[in-house]
Amino acid sequence: MKIKTVALAAFAVAGLLTGAQASAQEKLTVWWVKGFYKAEDDALFAAIKKYEAKNKNVKIELSQYPIQDMIPKTVAALDAGSPPDVAYGDSSTSR
């Protein structure tokens, strides 16, 4: 389950980076690319559940988007000054 390992690692890093901020705000907004396989999404949901179990005062607000929407949505959120706390998307384009 390589995807599960990646998802857990990403949330561990996000938790370390936003730990102090998360405990103060009690909610983390996460934008994540929609998985190609069901197992990818299942691993993400399990990582969120595990994170919330360890950090009982933090609720993860997850939004999943198709891969082609992640960059435009993230750029628009940055321009508007309201980016999510954590965003992950990968690119499948080649040049």
C-alpha positions, 0 to 999 in steps of 0.5 A: 500500500504505497499510497497509504504510506504516502498519505500517512506521511503527508498528514504526519508532516502537515500535523507537525507543521500546523500542530500549534495552529490546529489546536488553536483553530480546532479545524484544518481545511484540507484539499486533496486530489480525488484518488484514481483508485478507491484504495487511495481514497480509503487510505486518505480517509483512514489517515484522517481518522487516525489523525483526528483520533490522536488530536481530539480537538481537531476536525479535518474538513476534507474536500476532494477535487479532480486532478485537473481542478487542483491547480486552478482552485489552489491558485484562486484561493491563494489570490483570494487570500483564503487558501486551505491549511493543507493542499495536495495534488499531483500533475499528470501533464507532460511537456 
